[in-house]
């Protein structure tokens, strides 16, 4: 199916140049190509008056960035790609926007074909340094955020295809899987919840194992 063109969006540049993130609704303007043979699939029964009543929510920020020649980044790349990942750990700890920093690291790793190797190091370190198994991978650590960013970058389509079913099953379930005795509701059986939780986990693992050939490399 081709794209569907209903109208155009006009974002005033001046509103974005303040450096602030804008998150608001903008009116959809009628497209001059509505109903024309422009290569897009058109809704011929949608008139301009209907389009003028539509709006699109857009969140954006205008940025001006200086991009240097690739060779100017070589020294920095060597530091960031060092096997001990010390520089990356330090930058992550002092950053005010850890999601953005982690996203950039993962993009560099992916471009340099070392993403999986570095993720393994981070995950292994977190497992070895976590004393309480109940909180493993539940903190906003570099390992969890890096894994999340990697999944978003290269695994989105795979996750949707393979795990949509199991996720829907969990979301529509009316039964609790809470195993934290400080949060469990009155009258619930923690052992029964644990058994139910294990069942859900097995469903996810089975789906993943059965789809190894589809897994992003």
C-alpha positions in Angstrom: 0.0 0.0 0.0 1.3 3.4 -0.9 1.4 6.4 1.4 -1.8 8.3 2.0 -1.5 12.1 1.6 -4.3 14.1 3.3 -2.6 17.4 3.7 0.5 19.3 4.7 2.0 20.6 8.0 3.5 24.0 8.3 5.8 24.4 11.4 7.0 28.0 12.0 10.8 27.8 12.3 10.8 30.7 14.7 8.9 28.8 17.3 11.5 26.1 17.4 14.6 28.2 17.4 14.2 29.1 21.1 16.0 25.9 22.0 13.0 24.6 23.9 11.2 21.4 23.1 7.8 22.1 21.6 5.0 19.7 22.1 1.6 20.8 20.7 -1.1 20.3 18.2 -0.7 21.9 14.7 -3.5 22.3 12.1 -3.3 20.1 9.0 -3.4 22.3 5.9 -5.2 21.1 2.7 -2.7 19.7 0.1 -2.7 21.2 -3.3 -2.3 17.7 -4.7 -5.4 16.3 -3.1 -7.2 14.2 -5.6 -4.5 14.6 -8.2 -2.5 11.9 -9.8 0.8 12.6 -7.9 1.8 9.1 -7.3 0.2 8.9 -3.8 -2.9 7.0 -2.9 -5.6 9.7 -2.4 -8.9 9.7 -0.5 -11.0 11.3 -3.2 -13.9 11.5 -0.8 -12.0 13.8 1.6 -12.6 17.5 0.8 -10.4 20.4 1.8 -12.9 21.5 4.5 -12.6 18.2 6.3 -8.8 18.3 6.1 -8.7 21.9 7.6 -10.4 20.5 10.7 -7.7 17.9 11.3 -4.6 18.4 13.5 -1.4 16.5 14.1 0.5 16.5 17.4 4.2 17.1 16.9 7.0 17.1 19.5 10.2 18.7 18.2 13.2 20.8 18.9 15.3 22.8 16.5 19.1 22.2 16.8 22.1 23.6 15.0 25.1 21.2 15.2 28.6 21.4 13.8 29.6 18.1 12.1 33.4 17.8 11.5 35.1 15.5 9.0 35.2 11.9 10.2 39.0 11.9 10.7 38.6 14.6 13.4 36.7 12.2 15.6 39.3 9.3 15.4 41.0 10.1 18.8 37.6 10.4 20.5 36.5 7.2 18.9 39.5 5.4 20.3 38.6 6.5 23.8 35.0 5.6 23.5 35.7 2.2 21.9 38.3 1.2 24.5 37.6 -2.3 25.6 37.3 -1.4 29.3 34.5 1.1 28.5 35.7 3.4 31.3 35.1 6.6 29.4 31.6 5.6 28.6 30.8 4.6 32.1 32.1 8.0 33.4 30.2 10.0 30.8 27.0 8.1 31.6 27.4 8.7 35.4 27.8 12.5 35.0 25.3 13.0 32.2 22.0 14.9 32.8 20.4 13.1 29.8 21.4 9.5 30.1 19.0 8.3 27.5 20.5 10.6 24.9 24.1 9.7 25.8 23.4 6.0 25.7 21.6 6.3 22.4 24.7 8.0 20.9 27.1 5.4 22.3 25.0 2.5 20.9 24.9 4.2 17.5 28.7 4.5 17.5 29.1 0.9 18.6 26.7 -0.3 15.9 28.5 1.6 13.2 31.8 0.1 14.4 30.4 -3.4 14.5 31.1 -3.8 18.3 27.6 -3.2 19.8 26.9 -6.8 20.7 30.3 -7.3 22.3 30.0 -4.2 24.4 26.5 -5.0 25.5 27.7 -8.5 26.6 30.4 -6.8 28.7 27.9 -4.4 30.3 25.3 -7.1 31.0 27.9 -9.5 32.5 29.3 -6.7 34.7 25.8 -5.9 36.0 25.0 -9.5 36.8 28.3 -10.0 38.6 27.8 -6.7 40.6 24.2 -7.2 41.6 23.7 -8.9 45.0 19.9 -8.8 45.0 18.5 -10.9 42.0 15.1 -9.1 42.5 16.4 -5.8 41.2 18.7 -7.1 38.4 18.0 -5.2 35.1 15.4 -3.1 36.9 17.6 -0.1 37.6 18.5 2.8 35.3 21.9 1.4 34.7 24.1 1.8 31.6 23.5 -1.9 30.8 19.8 -1.7 30.9 19.6 1.6 28.9 22.2 0.4 26.3 20.2 -2.8 25.8 17.0 -0.8 25.5 18.5 1.6 22.9 20.0 -1.3 20.9 16.6 -3.0 20.8 14.9 0.2 19.7 17.5 0.8 17.0 17.7 -2.6 15.3 15.1 -4.9 16.9 11.8 -3.0 16.8 10.3 -4.9 13.8 11.4 -8.2 15.2 10.0 -7.5 18.6 6.7 -6.5 17.2 6.4 -9.6 15.0 7.6 -12.1 17.6 6.4 -10.7 21.0 3.2 -8.9 20.1 1.2 -12.0 21.0 2.8 -12.7 24.4 2.7 -9.1 25.3 -1.0 -8.8 24.5 -1.6 -12.0 26.6 0.1 -10.4 29.6 -1.7 -7.1 29.2 -5.2 -8.7 28.9 -4.7 -11.1 31.7 -6.8 -10.4 34.8 -4.6 -12.3 37.1 -1.7 -10.9 39.2 1.9 -11.9 38.8 3.2 -9.9 41.8 5.8 -11.7 43.8 7.0 -8.9 46.1 5.5 -9.7 49.5 5.4 -5.9 50.3 3.2 -5.2 47.4 1.0 -8.3 47.0 -2.7 -7.6 47.5 -4.7 -9.1 50.4 -5.9 -12.6 49.6 -3.4 -13.3 46.8 -1.2 -16.4 46.9 2.4 -15.4 46.2 3.3 -19.0 45.1 0.4 -19.0 42.6 1.5 -15.6 41.3 5.1 -16.9 41.0 3.9 -19.9 39.0 1.8 -17.7 36.7 4.8 -15.4 36.2 7.1 -18.3 35.3 4.4 -19.3 32.8 4.5 -15.9 31.1 8.3 -15.9 31.0 8.3 -19.3 29.4 5.9 -18.1 26.7 8.2 -15.2 25.9 11.3 -17.5 25.9 9.5 -20.0 23.7 8.6 -17.3 21.2 12.1 -16.0 21.1 13.7 -19.4 20.7 11.3 -20.3 17.9 12.2 -17.2 16.0 16.0 -17.4 16.2 16.2 -17.3 12.4 14.3 -14.0 12.4 16.5 -12.4 15.0 18.5 -9.3 13.9 22.2 -10.1 13.5 
